[in-house]
């Protein structure tokens, strides 16, 4: 820390104000008079500044509750569920009881305070306590120490961080856009394969190119056992994710549902966005499959397994699935009979294999680009953390 800097507890350089919620059943407490923010709303904001809120309270609601109006340019911290969301209010604003408002003294620049809290979210979480969920008390927050240079130095540091973070935000947005574009390019090409059919392609159904469809095991699984049971949550990006596995020791179930190389498994029950997702088994490890998945027994002289897997994950197949799925509030289901009715365009086996080779090559390149952009995003996030650490160590 630089010479001349002091270290002070937050309670000495700002007022810490608790929030509150007027009784929700009293209509007179809720209206359009005063802004009122919650941790949930704070977590959805992309900007550090807040000039409006989803809900507002009346003067009567403010008077009859523990909510208090914070002056503009206070720093609002969510102190539970979770600890660490931060906003700066640009207009007078109250909060619910899941927030603490920090009103800085004249000697403390509000943006300097904001950045300091942002740099120390892990510390604030560690100070939280509670059995059901962690909560940071006002007394604990007041004890947190803040490096305290003169206000002019605070403003200088804020200026450096503002400029650097503006650059980081733009670079991150570009990397995220490139990441989305890489994925979109692959999905677009995948879609075109099955919509721009070549000469000699036959429009048939999945039922015509498979012997049967088979539901997986309904036997109870456990945390440890002989072999894993692949479930719908393991279906990710056309392949199986081998994290978060459950297991079985049931020899009868293992014999009946043991997966074979190039088995294609269809996710028949999930949210409307995920039902129909499909994965192919490549003998990564011996495994069986659970009852929410359907194994498609292909006619191997008619359809290539990877071609079928690509088709079922294409937008054309997923959109068709939505038309035949039986949907409830948050759940959709496509049974084996409906799966067999899926229309599919099928060329010769040699052409299917050629399609798979091209799609595999494009997928490898897409994955390379995705890894590159994800790494860039991670490095930008690390740079932001590093700058914050340097700022409050007096190294900027």
N, C-alpha and C positions, 0 to 999 in steps of 0.2 A: 504494500500500500504506500502511496506517495506521502512524502513529508507534508505536514500541515493538514492532512485529512484527519477527521475525527471518526469515531464509531459511536453511534447513538442507538438506543432502543426506539423502535417505531412509535411506541406510546409517548415518547418525548417530542417527536417531530410531526406527529399527525394525530388527529382524533380518530378513534376507531368506533364506528357506529353500527349497532346491530340492526337487522331488518325485522320485518314482521308482516303478517298476513291478516287483513280484515276477514271477518267471518264470511265464508263464501256463500252462505245461504241468505245473507242480508243484501237485498238488491240495492239499497241506498248506499252501500259501501263501494259499489263498482260503477264506474262511469268514465268520463273523458277528461277529468280535471288534472290528475297527476300521473306522471309516468311511474311504472312499477315493474321491476325486472326480476327474473328468477335464474337460478343456475342453468336450467335446461335451455332457456332462451339464450343465455350468454354463450353456451357451447356451440350454438349454431351460427354465431357471427363470424364473418371473415375479417372485419375491420376491428381495430382496437377501440373505435369510438362508437358511442350509442347516443342517438338523438330521438329515438322512438322506442316504444315497447309494445308487445302484443296485447297486453292487458293494462288497464289504467284504473286508478282508484279515485274516489271522491274525497273532498275535504273532510267529510264526516267519517269515512273509512280510515283516513289518515289519523284523525283525532281519536277514534275509538280503538285503535290498535297500537302495537309497538313499532309500526313502520315510521320512519322519519325521512324527510326530504334531505337529500345530499345536494350541496351546491355544485354548480358546474365545475368540471375538471377535478372531481374526486376520482379515486381509483376504487372500483368495485371488484371484490374478490369473492368467488364462490367458496364457501367454507365447509361445504359438505355436498356429497352426491353430484359431482366430485369436488375435492379441494383443488383449486388452481385455475379455474376459468377467470379471465380478467377483462374488464372493459373500463373505458374512461367515459363518463357521462358528460355530454356537452350541454345538457339542459338539466334543471333540477329534477331529481329522480329518487324514488324510494325503491326498496328491495324487499324481497321476502326474507324469512328467517334463515334461509340457507346461504345468505351473503353477509359479508362485512364491508361496510363503506369506510374507506380511508380518506379523510379530509386533510390534505397536507397543509402545514404551516407555511407562512410566507417565505421561510428560508429553504423550503423543499420544493423543487420543481416536480410537478405531477407526473410528467413523462419519465423523469429519472426514477421516481418511485415505481411507476408501472414497469419499467424495464428491470428494476431490481427484483421485484416480486416474480416477474416472468423468469428471471435467471435462477430463482430459488424455489420453484414449485416442488421439487423433490423434498427439500427441507420442510416446507409447509406441510406436505403430506406426512412426513415423519412425526411432526408435532401433533397431528390429529390423533384422536382417541375415540373409542366407542366400540360396542360389541356388534351391533347391527351394521352400521357404517361409520366410517371415520368422520369426525367433525373437529374443526379447528376452533378453539375457543378464543374469545376476544382477549382474554388475559394472556394466553400463550402468544397470540399475534403481536401484542404490545411489547413483548419481551424480545422479539426478533431484532437482531442488531443490523443496522444499515451503515455502510461506509458513507461518510458525510463530508464531502468537500464544500467549499463555498458555492453559492448558487450559480455564479458565472461559470465555474468549472463543471457543475452539473449540466448546465445548458450546452457547454461545449461537447460533453460526452453524448448527450442526447442528439445533437446535430450529427455527430459521426455515426451513431447507431442508426438514426433515421435514414441517412444517405446509403449506408451499407445494406440495411434491411430492404430498402426500396429496390436496390439492385438484385438482392437475393430473391425477393418476391417475383420480380420479372423473370429472372433466370429459371426459377422453380416452375413458374407458369408455362414457360416455353418447353421445359423438359416434360412436364405433365401432358402438354398438348402433343408433343412428339410421341410420348408413350401411347396416348390414345390413338394417334394416327397409325402407329405401327400395328396395333390390334385391329383397327378398323380396316386397314389394307388387307390383312389376312382374312378377316370375316367376309369382306367384299369379294375376294377371290373365291373363297369357299362357296359363297352364294352363287356366283356366276357359273361354277362348275355344274351345278344341278339345275340351273335355269336355262343355260345356253347349251342345250343337248346337241351332240354331234350326230352325224349320219349313222344310222344303224342302231341307235339307242332305242331301247324298249321301255315303255312305261308300264310298270307292273305293280305289285304290292309286296310288302315285306313277307306276308303270309305265303306268297308264291315262291319266294326264294329261301324259305326256311322250312325245316321239318316240323318244328314245334317251338313254342315258347314255354319257359319254365320259371315258376316263382321260387324264390330262395327259402332258406330255413326260417322257421318260426321258433326254433328252440332257443331257450334263454342262454345268453352269452355272459362272460365274466371278464374281469380285468386281466387274468392270467390263464394260460391254457396251452394246448398243443399247437393250434394254428389259429390265425386271425380270421374273423368274420367281417368281410367288407360290407359296409353299410352305405346308405345314400349320402351321408356326409363325407365319405371318402371319394366320391365322384367329383373330380376337379379337372377342368381343362382337358377333357377327352381322355384323361388317364386317371389312375388311382393315386390318391394321396395316402401314404402309408403312416401318417401320424394319427394319433388318437384312435388306436385300434382296440377292439374287444376280441375275446378268444373263446374257443370251445374245446372240450375234451371228448365230446360225444362222437364215438367212432361211427355210429350209424349215419349221423348227419354228415360227418366228414366224407364217408364213402359216397353218399348220395349227391352232395353238393360241391365236391372238390372241383375247383376250376381247372380248365385245360387251356393251354396256350392259344391265344387269339379269341378266347370267349368274349363276346360283346354283351355288356350288361346295361340295361335300360332302367333309369330311375322312374318308377311308376307313381310315386306319391311324394309330394313336397309342396312348397309354396308355388303359386302359378308361374313365377319367374324361373323356377328351378326344375319343375317336373318335366320329364323328357330328356334331361341331360344324360349323356351316355359315356361309358368308359370302356376301354379295351384292356384285357388282362394279358400281360406279356411275361408271365412266369416269374415275376419279381420275387415271389415267395409263395410257398404252398398256402392256399387260402380257400375258404368257402364264402358264400354270399348270403346276405340276409333277405328276408321276405319282401321288403319294399323294392327289391331289385328283380328284374326279369332277365333270365339268360335266353339269348336267341340262338337256337341251334340252326346254324346255316346249312344250306346245301352248298358244299364247298366247290362244286363244279359250276355254280351259278353266280356266287357273290364273294368278293374278297372281304375279309374281316375289317381291315383298315378302311376300305372304301365305305362299308356300312357304318362304321364308327364316325367317319367324317360326315356322312350324309345325315345321321341322326342328330349331330350337333350343329348342322347348318341352320340358318335362319328359316329356310323354307320348311324344314321338318319341324322346328320348334313352333312356328306359326301354325302349321297344320295341327300340331298337338293341342294348341289352345282351342281349336274348333271342336275337338272330340273329347276333351277332358271334362270330367264331372267335377265341378268346383263348389266349394263351400266358402265360408268367410275368409280363411287364410290358407286353405288347403285345396289342392287339385289332385285328381287321380286319373290315370290312363291305364286301363286293364289290358290283359294280354290279347283279348279279342280286338280291341281297338288298335293296338299296336300292329297286329297282323294286317290291318286294313290300310296302313300308311301307304300312299302311293310313292313309288321310287323309280327314278330313271336309271336304267342299267345298260351299259355297253358290254362288250365282250370282256372276258376275264383279263386279257392282255391289256385292253384299254383301261380297265379299272386299275390295274397295277401301275400303268403309266400315270394315271391321275394321282395315285397315292404317292409315287416318287416325287412328283412336282409339289404336292401339298406338304410332304415331309420336309423337302428342301426349303420351302417358303416358311414353314413353321420353325425350323432351326434358325433361319435368319431373323424371323420375328422375335424369337426368344432371345437372340443375341442383342437385338436392339432394345428390347424390354429391359434386359439386365443392365445395359449401358445407361439407359435413362433412369432406371431405379437407383443405380449407383450414383448418378449425378445428383438426384434429388436427396439421397442420403448424405452426400458430401456437403450440399448446400445447408441442410439442417444442422450438420456438425459444425459448419462454419459459423452459423448463427449462434449456436451454443458457445463456441470458442470466443466469439466477439463479446458476448455478454460476460463471460468469465473474466476476460481481459479488462473490460470496462470497469468492473467493480474491484479489480485488483490494482487499479491505477496504472494500467499498462497501455492505455490508448493515448 
